[in-house]
Amino acid sequence: INCVKNVSQGSLKASKDLQKEFATIDKKKEELADYLCEDRKKLSLEELFSTMKTFREIFLKTLQ
């Protein structure tokens, strides 16, 4: 029973830690949106990283 209790407490702590990390990421995303003059609600990190990757690839090709 103690083992189950410890696992439950560990899972609860991990869940709370993960929620804090997501809140931090969300705050940083909003700061990035402000910096880039983008709409906070519409900024997609996946789209942004994809655009940056494409830019990098084109830039490196241009250097060659």
C-alpha positions as a Python dict, from the first residue, in 0.01 Angstrom:
ca = {
    (1, 'I'): (0, 0, 0),
    (2, 'N'): (287, 239, 79),
    (3, 'C'): (437, 168, -264),
    (4, 'V'): (110, 263, -437),
    (5, 'K'): (85, 575, -222),
    (6, 'N'): (442, 677, -312),
    (7, 'V'): (377, 619, -682),
    (8, 'S'): (58, 825, -663),
    (9, 'Q'): (235, 1109, -484),
    (10, 'G'): (521, 1092, -735),
    (11, 'S'): (276, 1103, -1025),
    (12, 'L'): (93, 1398, -871),
    (13, 'K'): (421, 1586, -820),
    (14, 'A'): (532, 1507, -1177),
    (15, 'S'): (196, 1628, -1307),
    (16, 'K'): (226, 1955, -1115),
    (17, 'D'): (585, 2002, -1235),
    (18, 'L'): (472, 1940, -1593),
    (19, 'Q'): (191, 2195, -1557),
    (20, 'K'): (447, 2451, -1435),
    (21, 'E'): (671, 2376, -1734),
    (22, 'F'): (379, 2418, -1976),
    (23, 'A'): (288, 2749, -1811),
    (24, 'T'): (649, 2866, -1849),
    (25, 'I'): (655, 2760, -2215),
    (26, 'D'): (324, 2936, -2277),
    (27, 'K'): (456, 3256, -2117),
    (28, 'K'): (774, 3242, -2328),
    (29, 'K'): (563, 3182, -2639),
    (30, 'E'): (359, 3494, -2561),
    (31, 'E'): (680, 3695, -2510),
    (32, 'L'): (811, 3566, -2843),
    (33, 'A'): (483, 3658, -3016),
    (34, 'D'): (510, 4010, -2873),
    (35, 'Y'): (873, 4036, -2987),
    (36, 'L'): (781, 3922, -3338),
    (37, 'C'): (469, 4143, -3344),
    (38, 'E'): (250, 3836, -3392),
    (39, 'D'): (-92, 3759, -3246),
    (40, 'R'): (-35, 3570, -2920),
    (41, 'K'): (-330, 3341, -2984),
    (42, 'K'): (-237, 3257, -3343),
    (43, 'L'): (139, 3203, -3311),
    (44, 'S'): (222, 2840, -3380),
    (45, 'L'): (563, 2731, -3256),
    (46, 'E'): (561, 2441, -3502),
    (47, 'E'): (502, 2679, -3791),
    (48, 'L'): (763, 2923, -3662),
    (49, 'F'): (1028, 2652, -3625),
    (50, 'S'): (943, 2516, -3970),
    (51, 'T'): (987, 2863, -4120),
    (52, 'M'): (1318, 2907, -3939),
    (53, 'K'): (1439, 2567, -4064),
    (54, 'T'): (1346, 2653, -4421),
    (55, 'F'): (1518, 2990, -4394),
    (56, 'R'): (1832, 2823, -4258),
    (57, 'E'): (1838, 2568, -4540),
    (58, 'I'): (1798, 2838, -4806),
    (59, 'F'): (2058, 3056, -4635),
    (60, 'L'): (2313, 2773, -4625),
    (61, 'K'): (2249, 2692, -4992),
    (62, 'T'): (2302, 3058, -5078),
    (63, 'L'): (2635, 3061, -4893),
    (64, 'Q'): (2757, 2767, -5101),
}
